[in-house]
Amino acid sequence: MNRLTKTYETADCTTLDDYLSCMMATIEDGLLQSGFVPGKDYQRKDLLDAALPMATKAFNEGKLTFTVGWPSPSA
């Protein structure tokens, strides 16, 4: 099945970027299980709009950190 988000085997959900990515994928899982069609019934922006308030809240509560420049240019 086509997805609009990538899924990862591992993630560090204490970082804002991984947390946001995981939340978007989790929301998409729910939509797919409910019969929604990617690109027709929802877009990536819909997933971001749904996940962003949760990520912002967790970040503001000090539950998340952030990373800068990953992956490094030398990787």
Backbone as CSV, one residue per row, in Angstrom:
resi,resn,N_x,N_y,N_z,CA_x,CA_y,CA_z,C_x,C_y,C_z
1,MET,0.846,-1.175,0.000,0.000,0.000,0.000,0.893,1.241,0.000
2,ASN,0.534,2.206,-0.788,1.276,3.467,-0.828,0.990,4.294,0.412
3,ARG,2.030,4.889,0.921,1.922,5.780,2.082,2.476,7.136,1.681
4,LEU,2.082,8.151,2.389,2.646,9.476,2.184,3.788,9.749,3.150
5,THR,3.888,8.955,4.223,4.967,9.117,5.194,5.894,7.923,5.140
6,LYS,7.125,8.136,5.530,8.075,7.045,5.666,7.924,6.452,7.058
7,THR,8.193,5.175,7.165,8.237,4.534,8.474,9.663,4.049,8.710
8,TYR,10.048,4.021,9.958,11.403,3.645,10.329,11.354,2.538,11.370
9,GLU,12.362,1.673,11.331,12.437,0.599,12.325,12.798,1.148,13.693
10,THR,13.601,2.191,13.720,13.982,2.802,14.987,13.828,4.312,14.873
11,ALA,13.546,4.927,15.990,13.429,6.385,16.039,13.724,6.825,17.470
12,ASP,14.202,8.037,17.592,14.451,8.616,18.908,13.342,9.625,19.172
13,CYS,12.267,9.154,19.742,11.087,9.998,19.931,11.228,10.964,21.097
14,THR,12.487,11.188,21.539,12.742,12.271,22.484,13.205,13.513,21.729
15,THR,13.352,13.387,20.405,13.730,14.537,19.588,12.515,15.003,18.797
16,LEU,12.430,16.292,18.607,11.279,16.887,17.943,11.075,16.325,16.540
17,ASP,12.147,16.191,15.762,11.994,15.729,14.388,11.496,14.286,14.319
18,ASP,12.067,13.389,15.110,11.604,12.001,15.104,10.194,11.885,15.671
19,TYR,9.914,12.634,16.711,8.579,12.601,17.322,7.530,13.027,16.299
20,LEU,7.794,14.118,15.603,6.849,14.610,14.607,6.666,13.593,13.482
21,SER,7.757,13.018,13.019,7.685,12.005,11.965,6.890,10.780,12.420
22,CYS,7.136,10.338,13.647,6.407,9.178,14.186,4.922,9.473,14.355
23,MET,4.602,10.678,14.813,3.191,11.046,14.981,2.484,11.100,13.637
24,MET,3.144,11.642,12.622,2.535,11.698,11.288,2.292,10.293,10.753
25,ALA,3.256,9.392,10.949,3.099,8.011,10.481,1.991,7.296,11.250
26,THR,1.901,7.551,12.545,0.859,6.924,13.360,-0.530,7.406,12.944
27,ILE,-0.640,8.696,12.684,-1.913,9.243,12.220,-2.274,8.626,10.874
28,GLU,-1.277,8.503,9.997,-1.549,7.881,8.701,-1.970,6.429,8.861
29,ASP,-1.358,5.709,9.790,-1.776,4.327,10.046,-3.273,4.255,10.337
30,GLY,-3.744,5.162,11.186,-5.155,5.190,11.529,-6.037,5.493,10.329
31,LEU,-5.605,6.433,9.503,-6.380,6.766,8.310,-6.436,5.590,7.345
32,LEU,-5.290,4.939,7.138,-5.252,3.782,6.244,-6.136,2.650,6.756
33,GLN,-6.080,2.392,8.060,-6.910,1.342,8.649,-8.395,1.671,8.522
34,SER,-8.710,2.952,8.399,-10.105,3.379,8.268,-10.556,3.460,6.815
35,GLY,-9.671,3.107,5.895,-10.039,3.069,4.488,-9.750,4.325,3.692
36,PHE,-9.045,5.279,4.291,-8.706,6.502,3.566,-7.680,6.185,2.476
37,VAL,-7.735,6.923,1.393,-6.824,6.726,0.269,-5.812,7.868,0.246
38,PRO,-4.507,7.536,0.356,-3.472,8.577,0.338,-3.529,9.391,-0.953
39,GLY,-3.384,10.697,-0.818,-3.383,11.567,-1.977,-4.766,11.935,-2.475
40,LYS,-5.754,11.170,-2.068,-7.136,11.457,-2.449,-7.925,11.992,-1.256
41,ASP,-7.894,11.240,-0.164,-8.643,11.623,1.032,-7.837,12.501,1.977
42,TYR,-6.524,12.469,1.865,-5.655,13.298,2.707,-4.320,13.508,2.010
43,GLN,-3.622,14.558,2.427,-2.311,14.920,1.898,-1.303,14.957,3.045
44,ARG,-0.015,15.085,2.720,1.018,15.196,3.762,0.739,16.370,4.700
45,LYS,0.271,17.460,4.138,-0.017,18.651,4.959,-1.090,18.344,5.994
46,ASP,-2.069,17.514,5.668,-3.097,17.128,6.639,-2.472,16.374,7.805
47,LEU,-1.514,15.496,7.505,-0.831,14.733,8.555,-0.007,15.668,9.431
48,LEU,0.694,16.606,8.797,1.477,17.581,9.555,0.578,18.440,10.434
49,ASP,-0.535,18.904,9.868,-1.462,19.741,10.637,-2.025,19.003,11.846
50,ALA,-2.231,17.697,11.717,-2.757,16.908,12.832,-1.682,16.627,13.884
51,ALA,-0.448,16.405,13.442,0.631,16.028,14.360,1.297,17.221,15.033
52,LEU,1.334,18.352,14.367,2.088,19.500,14.871,1.633,19.996,16.242
53,PRO,0.334,20.084,16.536,-0.050,20.532,17.884,0.460,19.603,18.995
54,MET,0.456,18.296,18.737,0.953,17.348,19.743,2.452,17.504,19.941
55,ALA,3.189,17.670,18.841,4.638,17.845,18.931,4.983,19.168,19.603
56,THR,4.272,20.218,19.268,4.506,21.530,19.884,4.258,21.470,21.380
57,LYS,3.171,20.825,21.780,2.847,20.693,23.208,3.951,19.937,23.939
58,ALA,4.382,18.798,23.382,5.432,18.004,24.021,6.734,18.796,24.109
59,PHE,7.066,19.547,23.057,8.284,20.355,23.070,8.189,21.452,24.123
60,ASN,7.064,22.129,24.169,6.885,23.213,25.141,6.896,22.703,26.580
61,GLU,6.523,21.461,26.791,6.542,20.855,28.127,7.924,20.325,28.496
62,GLY,8.896,20.496,27.605,10.261,20.058,27.880,10.475,18.566,27.703
63,LYS,9.563,17.897,27.024,9.679,16.450,26.824,10.531,16.093,25.607
64,LEU,10.818,17.086,24.771,11.561,16.833,23.540,12.762,17.762,23.436
65,THR,13.781,17.292,22.752,14.922,18.123,22.389,14.876,18.281,20.870
66,PHE,15.858,18.938,20.302,15.904,19.042,18.855,17.310,18.791,18.364
67,THR,17.404,18.426,17.104,18.696,18.169,16.492,18.923,19.224,15.406
68,VAL,20.161,19.444,15.087,20.510,20.405,14.045,21.454,19.731,13.068
69,GLY,21.135,19.812,11.789,22.065,19.356,10.752,22.208,17.858,10.624
70,TRP,21.181,17.106,10.892,21.265,15.667,10.725,20.627,15.291,9.416
71,PRO,21.141,14.409,8.611,22.466,13.806,8.803,23.565,14.816,8.491
72,SER,24.707,14.564,9.058,25.810,15.508,8.867,26.240,15.479,7.406
73,PRO,26.757,16.594,6.906,27.191,16.653,5.496,28.248,15.614,5.156
74,SER,29.040,15.177,6.141,30.096,14.197,5.879,29.573,12.760,5.880
75,ALA,28.327,12.554,6.256,27.792,11.186,6.324,27.453,10.651,4.954
